[in-house]
């Protein structure tokens, strides 16, 4: 019997009320591309700030997808590492 590996995870970040149709399109598209969508709306309340939780969770994913109308990035913002496309 072979062990199935879990699908790669895509962290989806956006404000909860801004651009909901775009967020939903990303959530719906991720599984069709082999990714499991993850984001704050899937997690229970936690004893940490939203920023702390998001950074911790995003560090454990394969892809980060940010959806913003406009943004001012904090001074300590880290640029994402380039991700090479992989074929099965």
C-alpha positions as CSV (number, residue, x, y, z in Angstrom):
1,X,0.0,0.0,0.0
2,X,1.4,3.4,-0.9
3,X,1.1,6.4,1.4
4,X,-0.5,9.4,-0.1
5,X,1.2,12.7,0.5
6,X,-0.9,15.8,1.4
7,X,-1.4,18.3,-1.4
8,X,0.8,21.5,-1.4
9,X,-0.8,24.3,0.6
10,X,-1.6,27.8,-0.7
11,X,-1.9,30.5,2.0
12,X,-4.6,33.1,0.8
13,X,-4.4,36.5,2.4
14,X,-6.9,39.3,2.0
15,X,-9.1,41.5,4.1
16,X,-12.3,39.8,5.1
17,X,-14.6,42.2,3.3
18,X,-12.5,43.6,0.4
19,X,-12.7,41.9,-3.0
20,X,-14.7,38.8,-1.9
21,X,-15.4,37.6,-5.4
22,X,-11.7,37.5,-6.2
23,X,-10.9,35.7,-3.0
24,X,-13.6,33.1,-3.7
25,X,-12.3,32.6,-7.3
26,X,-8.8,31.9,-5.8
27,X,-10.2,29.5,-3.2
28,X,-12.2,27.7,-5.9
29,X,-9.3,27.5,-8.3
30,X,-6.6,26.2,-5.8
31,X,-7.9,22.6,-5.7
32,X,-8.2,22.4,-9.5
33,X,-4.4,23.2,-9.6
34,X,-3.6,20.7,-6.8
35,X,-3.4,23.1,-3.9
36,X,-5.2,23.1,-0.6
37,X,-6.4,26.7,0.1
38,X,-5.6,28.0,3.6
39,X,-6.4,31.3,5.3
40,X,-7.6,32.9,8.5
41,X,-11.3,32.2,7.9
42,X,-10.6,28.5,8.3
43,X,-9.0,28.8,11.8
44,X,-10.5,29.1,15.3
45,X,-9.8,32.1,17.5
46,X,-6.3,32.0,18.9
47,X,-4.3,33.6,21.7
48,X,-2.1,35.7,19.4
49,X,-2.4,38.7,17.1
50,X,-3.7,38.2,13.6
51,X,-0.2,39.1,12.2
52,X,1.6,36.5,14.4
53,X,-0.8,33.8,13.4
54,X,-0.7,34.6,9.7
55,X,3.1,34.8,9.6
56,X,3.4,31.4,11.5
57,X,0.8,29.7,9.2
58,X,2.2,31.3,6.0
59,X,5.7,30.0,6.8
60,X,4.3,26.4,6.7
61,X,2.8,26.7,3.2
62,X,4.1,26.2,-0.3
63,X,2.6,29.3,-2.0
64,X,1.5,32.7,-0.7
65,X,-1.4,34.5,-2.6
66,X,-2.1,38.0,-1.5
67,X,-5.2,39.8,-2.6
68,X,-5.3,43.6,-2.0
69,X,-7.0,46.6,-3.6
70,X,-4.0,48.6,-2.4
71,X,-1.5,48.1,0.3
72,X,1.1,49.8,2.4
73,X,3.6,47.2,3.4
74,X,5.1,47.2,6.9
75,X,8.9,48.1,7.2
76,X,9.7,44.5,8.2
77,X,8.0,43.0,5.1
78,X,9.9,40.0,3.7
79,X,9.8,39.4,0.0
80,X,8.7,36.0,-1.0
81,X,11.2,33.5,-2.3
82,X,10.8,32.7,-6.0
83,X,8.8,29.5,-6.5
84,X,9.7,27.4,-9.5
85,X,6.9,25.5,-11.2
86,X,7.1,21.8,-10.8
87,X,5.6,19.1,-13.0
88,X,4.4,15.8,-11.6
